[in-house]
Amino acid sequence: MRTYFERWAFRHPEGKDFVATCNDVVRRLHGTRFGENLDWFFDQTVYGTGLCDYQLTSLRVNRFARPGTDTSTTSLFESRVVVSRLGEVRIPVSVLVHFDNGNEVLEEWDGAARVTEFTYRRPEKVVWAKVDPEGILALDADLSNNSRTLARTPDRSGSTPRS
């Protein structure tokens, strides 16, 4: 915004001037991390009519044993986190995955596909996950579907997701 103000102070800029300034600044600060330019972003969010809505669709945990081992002491959990893009707007988004031992993994998803799945085979299981954990994506139409937590179970035989 500072660069835009400095370039266009006391003049009469148009929308294309703002987009051009954003493209210059982002390219200078981030290179091509977000593509050659941000036209894809402005075409969807400013000039388009599509809906932006990401959803933590499902969270499933299954117990399985390592091949050739005693299941009572060497089991692993296979945790699957499924995230969906419900609207037409495609924006990269982060997904925070929290395990029962306190460890966390921050995944990055480009949002291009309608659905993506993150799978983990570890001694610990996923207990909750959240799309856009830092609340950066203010355009998301429904924030109530951005996270999911597993219900507690008395043993470590796996969990079922909360509705």
DRENDREN-10047 format. One record per residue: x, y, z of N, C-alpha, C in turn; residue number from 1. Coordinates in nm, 2 decimals. Example, Ala and Ser with C-alpha at 12.3 -4.5 7.8 and 13.67 -1.06 7.14 Angstrom:
REM DRENDREN-10047
+--------+--------+--------+--------+--------+--------+--------+--------+--------+-----+
|    n_X |    n_Y |    n_Z |   ca_X |   ca_Y |   ca_Z |    c_X |    c_Y |    c_Z | pos |
+--------+--------+--------+--------+--------+--------+--------+--------+--------+-----+
|   1.32 |  -0.57 |   0.78 |   1.23 |  -0.45 |   0.78 |   1.32 |  -0.33 |   0.78 |   1 |
|   1.28 |  -0.22 |   0.71 |   1.37 |  -0.11 |   0.71 |   1.29 |   0.00 |   0.79 |   2 |
+--------+--------+--------+--------+--------+--------+--------+--------+--------+-----+
This chain:
REM DRENDREN-10047
+--------+--------+--------+--------+--------+--------+--------+--------+--------+-----+
|    n_X |    n_Y |    n_Z |   ca_X |   ca_Y |   ca_Z |    c_X |    c_Y |    c_Z | pos |
+--------+--------+--------+--------+--------+--------+--------+--------+--------+-----+
|   0.08 |  -0.12 |   0.00 |   0.00 |   0.00 |   0.00 |   0.09 |   0.12 |   0.00 |   1 |
|   0.20 |   0.12 |   0.07 |   0.29 |   0.23 |   0.08 |   0.34 |   0.27 |  -0.06 |   2 |
|   0.38 |   0.16 |  -0.14 |   0.44 |   0.18 |  -0.27 |   0.33 |   0.24 |  -0.36 |   3 |
|   0.21 |   0.19 |  -0.35 |   0.09 |   0.24 |  -0.43 |   0.07 |   0.38 |  -0.40 |   4 |
|   0.07 |   0.42 |  -0.27 |   0.04 |   0.56 |  -0.24 |   0.16 |   0.65 |  -0.29 |   5 |
|   0.28 |   0.60 |  -0.27 |   0.39 |   0.69 |  -0.32 |   0.39 |   0.70 |  -0.47 |   6 |
|   0.35 |   0.60 |  -0.55 |   0.35 |   0.61 |  -0.69 |   0.23 |   0.70 |  -0.74 |   7 |
|   0.12 |   0.69 |  -0.67 |   0.00 |   0.76 |  -0.73 |  -0.05 |   0.87 |  -0.64 |   8 |
|   0.02 |   0.92 |  -0.55 |  -0.02 |   1.04 |  -0.47 |  -0.06 |   1.15 |  -0.55 |   9 |
|  -0.17 |   1.21 |  -0.53 |  -0.22 |   1.33 |  -0.59 |  -0.24 |   1.31 |  -0.74 |  10 |
|  -0.27 |   1.19 |  -0.78 |  -0.30 |   1.16 |  -0.92 |  -0.43 |   1.08 |  -0.93 |  11 |
|  -0.47 |   1.03 |  -1.04 |  -0.59 |   0.96 |  -1.06 |  -0.57 |   0.82 |  -1.11 |  12 |
|  -0.53 |   0.73 |  -1.01 |  -0.51 |   0.59 |  -1.06 |  -0.64 |   0.51 |  -1.08 |  13 |
|  -0.62 |   0.40 |  -1.16 |  -0.73 |   0.31 |  -1.19 |  -0.70 |   0.18 |  -1.12 |  14 |
|  -0.80 |   0.09 |  -1.13 |  -0.78 |  -0.05 |  -1.07 |  -0.66 |  -0.12 |  -1.13 |  15 |
|  -0.63 |  -0.10 |  -1.26 |  -0.52 |  -0.17 |  -1.32 |  -0.39 |  -0.12 |  -1.27 |  16 |
|  -0.38 |   0.01 |  -1.22 |  -0.26 |   0.07 |  -1.16 |  -0.23 |   0.00 |  -1.03 |  17 |
|  -0.34 |  -0.03 |  -0.95 |  -0.32 |  -0.10 |  -0.82 |  -0.27 |  -0.24 |  -0.85 |  18 |
|  -0.32 |  -0.31 |  -0.94 |  -0.28 |  -0.45 |  -0.97 |  -0.14 |  -0.44 |  -1.02 |  19 |
|  -0.10 |  -0.35 |  -1.10 |   0.04 |  -0.34 |  -1.15 |   0.14 |  -0.31 |  -1.04 |  20 |
|   0.10 |  -0.23 |  -0.95 |   0.18 |  -0.20 |  -0.83 |   0.20 |  -0.33 |  -0.74 |  21 |
|   0.09 |  -0.40 |  -0.72 |   0.10 |  -0.52 |  -0.64 |   0.19 |  -0.62 |  -0.71 |  22 |
|   0.18 |  -0.63 |  -0.84 |   0.26 |  -0.73 |  -0.92 |   0.41 |  -0.69 |  -0.90 |  23 |
|   0.44 |  -0.56 |  -0.91 |   0.58 |  -0.52 |  -0.90 |   0.63 |  -0.55 |  -0.76 |  24 |
|   0.56 |  -0.51 |  -0.66 |   0.60 |  -0.53 |  -0.52 |   0.62 |  -0.68 |  -0.48 |  25 |
|   0.52 |  -0.76 |  -0.52 |   0.53 |  -0.90 |  -0.49 |   0.64 |  -0.97 |  -0.56 |  26 |
|   0.66 |  -0.93 |  -0.69 |   0.77 |  -0.99 |  -0.77 |   0.91 |  -0.95 |  -0.70 |  27 |
|   0.92 |  -0.83 |  -0.66 |   1.04 |  -0.78 |  -0.60 |   1.07 |  -0.85 |  -0.46 |  28 |
|   0.97 |  -0.87 |  -0.38 |   0.98 |  -0.93 |  -0.25 |   0.98 |  -1.09 |  -0.25 |  29 |
|   0.91 |  -1.15 |  -0.34 |   0.89 |  -1.29 |  -0.34 |   0.93 |  -1.36 |  -0.47 |  30 |
|   0.98 |  -1.29 |  -0.57 |   1.01 |  -1.36 |  -0.69 |   0.89 |  -1.41 |  -0.76 |  31 |
|   0.90 |  -1.53 |  -0.81 |   0.78 |  -1.60 |  -0.87 |   0.71 |  -1.70 |  -0.79 |  32 |
|   0.73 |  -1.69 |  -0.66 |   0.67 |  -1.78 |  -0.56 |   0.52 |  -1.79 |  -0.58 |  33 |
|   0.45 |  -1.68 |  -0.62 |   0.31 |  -1.68 |  -0.64 |   0.27 |  -1.67 |  -0.79 |  34 |
|   0.37 |  -1.71 |  -0.88 |   0.35 |  -1.70 |  -1.02 |   0.42 |  -1.58 |  -1.08 |  35 |
|   0.40 |  -1.57 |  -1.21 |   0.46 |  -1.45 |  -1.28 |   0.40 |  -1.32 |  -1.23 |  36 |
|   0.28 |  -1.32 |  -1.20 |   0.21 |  -1.20 |  -1.15 |   0.09 |  -1.25 |  -1.07 |  37 |
|   0.02 |  -1.15 |  -1.01 |  -0.10 |  -1.18 |  -0.93 |  -0.23 |  -1.17 |  -1.00 |  38 |
|  -0.23 |  -1.16 |  -1.13 |  -0.35 |  -1.15 |  -1.21 |  -0.45 |  -1.26 |  -1.18 |  39 |
|  -0.40 |  -1.38 |  -1.16 |  -0.49 |  -1.49 |  -1.12 |  -0.57 |  -1.46 |  -1.00 |  40 |
|  -0.50 |  -1.39 |  -0.90 |  -0.57 |  -1.36 |  -0.77 |  -0.68 |  -1.25 |  -0.79 |  41 |
|  -0.64 |  -1.15 |  -0.86 |  -0.74 |  -1.04 |  -0.88 |  -0.85 |  -1.08 |  -0.97 |  42 |
|  -0.82 |  -1.16 |  -1.07 |  -0.93 |  -1.21 |  -1.16 |  -1.04 |  -1.28 |  -1.09 |  43 |
|  -0.99 |  -1.36 |  -0.98 |  -1.09 |  -1.43 |  -0.91 |  -1.16 |  -1.35 |  -0.80 |  44 |
|  -1.08 |  -1.27 |  -0.73 |  -1.13 |  -1.21 |  -0.60 |  -1.19 |  -1.07 |  -0.62 |  45 |
|  -1.14 |  -1.00 |  -0.72 |  -1.19 |  -0.86 |  -0.75 |  -1.29 |  -0.86 |  -0.87 |  46 |
|  -1.24 |  -0.92 |  -0.98 |  -1.32 |  -0.91 |  -1.10 |  -1.41 |  -1.03 |  -1.12 |  47 |
|  -1.39 |  -1.13 |  -1.04 |  -1.48 |  -1.25 |  -1.06 |  -1.59 |  -1.26 |  -0.96 |  48 |
|  -1.68 |  -1.36 |  -0.98 |  -1.80 |  -1.37 |  -0.89 |  -1.80 |  -1.50 |  -0.81 |  49 |
|  -1.69 |  -1.58 |  -0.82 |  -1.68 |  -1.71 |  -0.76 |  -1.68 |  -1.70 |  -0.60 |  50 |
|  -1.71 |  -1.81 |  -0.54 |  -1.72 |  -1.82 |  -0.40 |  -1.58 |  -1.88 |  -0.35 |  51 |
|  -1.53 |  -1.83 |  -0.24 |  -1.42 |  -1.89 |  -0.17 |  -1.46 |  -1.96 |  -0.05 |  52 |
|  -1.44 |  -2.10 |  -0.05 |  -1.48 |  -2.17 |   0.07 |  -1.40 |  -2.30 |   0.08 |  53 |
|  -1.32 |  -2.31 |   0.18 |  -1.24 |  -2.43 |   0.21 |  -1.30 |  -2.51 |   0.32 |  54 |
|  -1.29 |  -2.64 |   0.32 |  -1.35 |  -2.72 |   0.43 |  -1.26 |  -2.83 |   0.47 |  55 |
|  -1.25 |  -2.85 |   0.60 |  -1.18 |  -2.97 |   0.65 |  -1.29 |  -3.08 |   0.65 |  56 |
|  -1.28 |  -3.16 |   0.54 |  -1.39 |  -3.25 |   0.51 |  -1.40 |  -3.38 |   0.60 |  57 |
|  -1.28 |  -3.44 |   0.62 |  -1.28 |  -3.55 |   0.71 |  -1.15 |  -3.57 |   0.78 |  58 |
|  -1.16 |  -3.64 |   0.89 |  -1.04 |  -3.68 |   0.97 |  -1.06 |  -3.82 |   1.02 |  59 |
|  -0.98 |  -3.91 |   0.97 |  -0.99 |  -4.05 |   1.00 |  -0.86 |  -4.11 |   1.05 |  60 |
|  -0.87 |  -4.20 |   1.15 |  -0.75 |  -4.26 |   1.21 |  -0.78 |  -4.41 |   1.22 |  61 |
|  -0.68 |  -4.49 |   1.17 |  -0.69 |  -4.64 |   1.18 |  -0.56 |  -4.69 |   1.24 |  62 |
|  -0.57 |  -4.79 |   1.32 |  -0.45 |  -4.85 |   1.38 |  -0.41 |  -4.97 |   1.29 |  63 |
|  -0.29 |  -4.98 |   1.27 |  -0.24 |  -5.10 |   1.20 |  -0.10 |  -5.14 |   1.25 |  64 |
|  -0.06 |  -5.26 |   1.24 |   0.06 |  -5.31 |   1.29 |   0.17 |  -5.31 |   1.19 |  65 |
|   0.29 |  -5.29 |   1.23 |   0.40 |  -5.30 |   1.14 |   0.41 |  -5.45 |   1.10 |  66 |
|   0.44 |  -5.48 |   0.97 |   0.45 |  -5.62 |   0.93 |   0.55 |  -5.70 |   1.01 |  67 |
|   0.50 |  -5.82 |   1.05 |   0.59 |  -5.91 |   1.12 |   0.62 |  -5.87 |   1.27 |  68 |
|   0.53 |  -5.79 |   1.33 |   0.56 |  -5.75 |   1.47 |   0.44 |  -5.78 |   1.55 |  69 |
|   0.46 |  -5.77 |   1.68 |   0.35 |  -5.79 |   1.78 |   0.27 |  -5.66 |   1.78 |  70 |
|   0.14 |  -5.67 |   1.75 |   0.05 |  -5.55 |   1.75 |   0.03 |  -5.48 |   1.88 |  71 |
|   0.05 |  -5.55 |   1.99 |   0.03 |  -5.49 |   2.12 |   0.13 |  -5.38 |   2.16 |  72 |
|   0.25 |  -5.39 |   2.10 |   0.36 |  -5.30 |   2.13 |   0.41 |  -5.21 |   2.02 |  73 |
|   0.38 |  -5.25 |   1.90 |   0.45 |  -5.18 |   1.78 |   0.35 |  -5.13 |   1.68 |  74 |
|   0.23 |  -5.09 |   1.72 |   0.13 |  -5.04 |   1.63 |   0.16 |  -4.90 |   1.58 |  75 |
|   0.11 |  -4.87 |   1.46 |   0.12 |  -4.74 |   1.41 |  -0.02 |  -4.70 |   1.38 |  76 |
|  -0.04 |  -4.57 |   1.36 |  -0.17 |  -4.51 |   1.32 |  -0.15 |  -4.46 |   1.18 |  77 |
|  -0.26 |  -4.48 |   1.10 |  -0.26 |  -4.42 |   0.97 |  -0.37 |  -4.31 |   0.98 |  78 |
|  -0.33 |  -4.19 |   0.98 |  -0.42 |  -4.07 |   0.99 |  -0.44 |  -4.01 |   0.85 |  79 |
|  -0.57 |  -3.98 |   0.82 |  -0.60 |  -3.92 |   0.69 |  -0.68 |  -3.79 |   0.71 |  80 |
|  -0.62 |  -3.69 |   0.66 |  -0.69 |  -3.55 |   0.67 |  -0.73 |  -3.51 |   0.53 |  81 |
|  -0.86 |  -3.49 |   0.51 |  -0.91 |  -3.46 |   0.37 |  -0.96 |  -3.31 |   0.38 |  82 |
|  -0.91 |  -3.23 |   0.28 |  -0.95 |  -3.09 |   0.27 |  -1.02 |  -3.07 |   0.13 |  83 |
|  -1.12 |  -2.99 |   0.13 |  -1.19 |  -2.97 |   0.00 |  -1.20 |  -2.82 |  -0.02 |  84 |
|  -1.21 |  -2.79 |  -0.15 |  -1.24 |  -2.65 |  -0.20 |  -1.38 |  -2.66 |  -0.25 |  85 |
|  -1.47 |  -2.59 |  -0.18 |  -1.61 |  -2.60 |  -0.22 |  -1.65 |  -2.49 |  -0.32 |  86 |
|  -1.58 |  -2.38 |  -0.32 |  -1.61 |  -2.28 |  -0.42 |  -1.52 |  -2.28 |  -0.54 |  87 |
|  -1.54 |  -2.18 |  -0.62 |  -1.46 |  -2.17 |  -0.75 |  -1.33 |  -2.10 |  -0.73 |  88 |
|  -1.31 |  -2.02 |  -0.63 |  -1.19 |  -1.94 |  -0.61 |  -1.08 |  -2.04 |  -0.56 |  89 |
|  -0.96 |  -2.03 |  -0.63 |  -0.85 |  -2.12 |  -0.60 |  -0.74 |  -2.03 |  -0.54 |  90 |
|  -0.71 |  -2.05 |  -0.42 |  -0.61 |  -1.97 |  -0.35 |  -0.53 |  -2.07 |  -0.26 |  91 |
|  -0.40 |  -2.05 |  -0.26 |  -0.32 |  -2.14 |  -0.17 |  -0.36 |  -2.12 |  -0.03 |  92 |
|  -0.36 |  -2.23 |   0.05 |  -0.40 |  -2.23 |   0.19 |  -0.31 |  -2.32 |   0.27 |  93 |
|  -0.30 |  -2.29 |   0.40 |  -0.23 |  -2.38 |   0.49 |  -0.32 |  -2.47 |   0.57 |  94 |
|  -0.27 |  -2.59 |   0.61 |  -0.35 |  -2.68 |   0.69 |  -0.26 |  -2.72 |   0.80 |  95 |
|  -0.31 |  -2.69 |   0.93 |  -0.23 |  -2.73 |   1.05 |  -0.29 |  -2.86 |   1.10 |  96 |
|  -0.20 |  -2.96 |   1.12 |  -0.24 |  -3.09 |   1.16 |  -0.17 |  -3.11 |   1.30 |  97 |
|  -0.25 |  -3.15 |   1.40 |  -0.21 |  -3.16 |   1.54 |  -0.22 |  -3.31 |   1.58 |  98 |
|  -0.11 |  -3.36 |   1.64 |  -0.10 |  -3.50 |   1.68 |  -0.12 |  -3.52 |   1.83 |  99 |
|  -0.15 |  -3.64 |   1.88 |  -0.18 |  -3.66 |   2.02 |  -0.06 |  -3.64 |   2.11 | 100 |
|   0.06 |  -3.64 |   2.05 |   0.18 |  -3.61 |   2.14 |   0.22 |  -3.47 |   2.14 | 101 |
|   0.14 |  -3.38 |   2.08 |   0.17 |  -3.24 |   2.08 |   0.24 |  -3.19 |   1.96 | 102 |
|   0.29 |  -3.27 |   1.87 |   0.36 |  -3.23 |   1.75 |   0.26 |  -3.18 |   1.65 | 103 |
|   0.31 |  -3.09 |   1.57 |   0.22 |  -3.04 |   1.46 |   0.30 |  -3.03 |   1.33 | 104 |
|   0.22 |  -3.04 |   1.22 |   0.27 |  -3.03 |   1.09 |   0.19 |  -2.92 |   1.02 | 105 |
|   0.26 |  -2.83 |   0.95 |   0.19 |  -2.73 |   0.87 |   0.20 |  -2.76 |   0.73 | 106 |
|   0.09 |  -2.80 |   0.66 |   0.09 |  -2.84 |   0.52 |   0.05 |  -2.72 |   0.44 | 107 |
|   0.11 |  -2.71 |   0.32 |   0.07 |  -2.61 |   0.22 |   0.00 |  -2.67 |   0.11 | 108 |
|  -0.12 |  -2.62 |   0.07 |  -0.20 |  -2.67 |  -0.04 |  -0.23 |  -2.56 |  -0.14 | 109 |
|  -0.21 |  -2.59 |  -0.27 |  -0.23 |  -2.48 |  -0.37 |  -0.37 |  -2.46 |  -0.40 | 110 |
|  -0.46 |  -2.55 |  -0.36 |  -0.61 |  -2.53 |  -0.38 |  -0.65 |  -2.55 |  -0.52 | 111 |
|  -0.57 |  -2.60 |  -0.61 |  -0.61 |  -2.62 |  -0.75 |  -0.71 |  -2.73 |  -0.76 | 112 |
|  -0.68 |  -2.84 |  -0.70 |  -0.78 |  -2.96 |  -0.71 |  -0.90 |  -2.93 |  -0.61 | 113 |
|  -1.01 |  -3.00 |  -0.64 |  -1.12 |  -2.98 |  -0.55 |  -1.10 |  -3.04 |  -0.41 | 114 |
|  -1.02 |  -3.15 |  -0.41 |  -1.00 |  -3.23 |  -0.29 |  -0.85 |  -3.27 |  -0.28 | 115 |
|  -0.79 |  -3.26 |  -0.16 |  -0.66 |  -3.32 |  -0.14 |  -0.66 |  -3.39 |  -0.01 | 116 |
|  -0.57 |  -3.49 |   0.00 |  -0.56 |  -3.57 |   0.12 |  -0.42 |  -3.57 |   0.17 | 117 |
|  -0.40 |  -3.56 |   0.30 |  -0.27 |  -3.57 |   0.37 |  -0.28 |  -3.70 |   0.45 | 118 |
|  -0.18 |  -3.79 |   0.43 |  -0.18 |  -3.92 |   0.50 |  -0.05 |  -3.93 |   0.58 | 119 |
|  -0.07 |  -3.97 |   0.71 |   0.05 |  -3.99 |   0.80 |   0.04 |  -4.13 |   0.86 | 120 |
|   0.16 |  -4.20 |   0.86 |   0.17 |  -4.33 |   0.93 |   0.28 |  -4.30 |   1.03 | 121 |
|   0.23 |  -4.30 |   1.16 |   0.32 |  -4.26 |   1.27 |   0.27 |  -4.33 |   1.39 | 122 |
|   0.36 |  -4.34 |   1.50 |   0.31 |  -4.39 |   1.63 |   0.21 |  -4.31 |   1.69 | 123 |
|   0.20 |  -4.18 |   1.66 |   0.09 |  -4.10 |   1.72 |  -0.01 |  -4.07 |   1.61 | 124 |
|  -0.13 |  -4.04 |   1.66 |  -0.24 |  -4.01 |   1.57 |  -0.28 |  -3.87 |   1.57 | 125 |
|  -0.34 |  -3.83 |   1.46 |  -0.40 |  -3.69 |   1.44 |  -0.52 |  -3.68 |   1.53 | 126 |
|  -0.53 |  -3.57 |   1.61 |  -0.64 |  -3.54 |   1.69 |  -0.73 |  -3.43 |   1.64 | 127 |
|  -0.66 |  -3.33 |   1.57 |  -0.74 |  -3.23 |   1.51 |  -0.66 |  -3.17 |   1.39 | 128 |
|  -0.73 |  -3.10 |   1.31 |  -0.67 |  -3.03 |   1.19 |  -0.75 |  -2.90 |   1.16 | 129 |
|  -0.69 |  -2.80 |   1.10 |  -0.75 |  -2.68 |   1.07 |  -0.70 |  -2.62 |   0.95 | 130 |
|  -0.79 |  -2.58 |   0.86 |  -0.76 |  -2.51 |   0.74 |  -0.74 |  -2.36 |   0.77 | 131 |
|  -0.64 |  -2.30 |   0.72 |  -0.60 |  -2.16 |   0.74 |  -0.60 |  -2.12 |   0.89 | 132 |
|  -0.51 |  -2.19 |   0.96 |  -0.50 |  -2.17 |   1.11 |  -0.47 |  -2.03 |   1.16 | 133 |
|  -0.41 |  -1.95 |   1.07 |  -0.37 |  -1.81 |   1.11 |  -0.48 |  -1.71 |   1.07 | 134 |
|  -0.59 |  -1.76 |   1.01 |  -0.70 |  -1.67 |   0.97 |  -0.66 |  -1.57 |   0.86 | 135 |
|  -0.57 |  -1.60 |   0.77 |  -0.52 |  -1.51 |   0.67 |  -0.62 |  -1.50 |   0.56 | 136 |
|  -0.70 |  -1.60 |   0.53 |  -0.79 |  -1.60 |   0.42 |  -0.92 |  -1.54 |   0.46 | 137 |
|  -0.93 |  -1.41 |   0.46 |  -1.05 |  -1.35 |   0.50 |  -1.17 |  -1.37 |   0.41 | 138 |
|  -1.14 |  -1.41 |   0.29 |  -1.25 |  -1.44 |   0.19 |  -1.33 |  -1.56 |   0.21 | 139 |
|  -1.28 |  -1.65 |   0.29 |  -1.35 |  -1.78 |   0.31 |  -1.49 |  -1.76 |   0.36 | 140 |
|  -1.59 |  -1.81 |   0.29 |  -1.73 |  -1.78 |   0.31 |  -1.79 |  -1.85 |   0.44 | 141 |
|  -1.73 |  -1.96 |   0.48 |  -1.78 |  -2.03 |   0.59 |  -1.67 |  -2.08 |   0.68 | 142 |
|  -1.64 |  -2.01 |   0.78 |  -1.53 |  -2.05 |   0.87 |  -1.56 |  -2.16 |   0.96 | 143 |
|  -1.69 |  -2.19 |   0.98 |  -1.73 |  -2.30 |   1.07 |  -1.70 |  -2.44 |   1.02 | 144 |
|  -1.66 |  -2.45 |   0.89 |  -1.62 |  -2.58 |   0.84 |  -1.47 |  -2.60 |   0.82 | 145 |
|  -1.39 |  -2.51 |   0.88 |  -1.25 |  -2.51 |   0.86 |  -1.17 |  -2.60 |   0.95 | 146 |
|  -1.23 |  -2.66 |   1.05 |  -1.16 |  -2.75 |   1.14 |  -1.24 |  -2.87 |   1.18 | 147 |
|  -1.17 |  -2.97 |   1.23 |  -1.24 |  -3.09 |   1.27 |  -1.15 |  -3.15 |   1.38 | 148 |
|  -1.22 |  -3.21 |   1.48 |  -1.15 |  -3.27 |   1.60 |  -1.21 |  -3.41 |   1.61 | 149 |
|  -1.12 |  -3.51 |   1.65 |  -1.16 |  -3.64 |   1.67 |  -1.22 |  -3.65 |   1.81 | 150 |
|  -1.33 |  -3.73 |   1.83 |  -1.38 |  -3.76 |   1.96 |  -1.29 |  -3.84 |   2.04 | 151 |
|  -1.28 |  -3.82 |   2.17 |  -1.20 |  -3.90 |   2.26 |  -1.25 |  -4.04 |   2.27 | 152 |
|  -1.16 |  -4.14 |   2.27 |  -1.20 |  -4.28 |   2.29 |  -1.12 |  -4.33 |   2.41 | 153 |
|  -1.17 |  -4.43 |   2.49 |  -1.10 |  -4.48 |   2.61 |  -0.97 |  -4.55 |   2.58 | 154 |
|  -0.96 |  -4.61 |   2.46 |  -0.83 |  -4.68 |   2.43 |  -0.77 |  -4.61 |   2.30 | 155 |
|  -0.65 |  -4.67 |   2.26 |  -0.59 |  -4.61 |   2.14 |  -0.61 |  -4.69 |   2.02 | 156 |
|  -0.73 |  -4.75 |   2.01 |  -0.76 |  -4.83 |   1.89 |  -0.81 |  -4.75 |   1.77 | 157 |
|  -0.80 |  -4.62 |   1.78 |  -0.85 |  -4.54 |   1.67 |  -0.97 |  -4.45 |   1.72 | 158 |
|  -1.01 |  -4.36 |   1.64 |  -1.11 |  -4.27 |   1.68 |  -1.21 |  -4.25 |   1.57 | 159 |
|  -1.33 |  -4.20 |   1.60 |  -1.42 |  -4.17 |   1.50 |  -1.44 |  -4.02 |   1.50 | 160 |
|  -1.46 |  -3.96 |   1.38 |  -1.47 |  -3.81 |   1.38 |  -1.60 |  -3.76 |   1.44 | 161 |
|  -1.59 |  -3.64 |   1.50 |  -1.72 |  -3.57 |   1.54 |  -1.80 |  -3.53 |   1.42 | 162 |
|  -1.92 |  -3.52 |   1.44 |  -2.01 |  -3.47 |   1.33 |  -2.02 |  -3.32 |   1.34 | 163 |
+--------+--------+--------+--------+--------+--------+--------+--------+--------+-----+
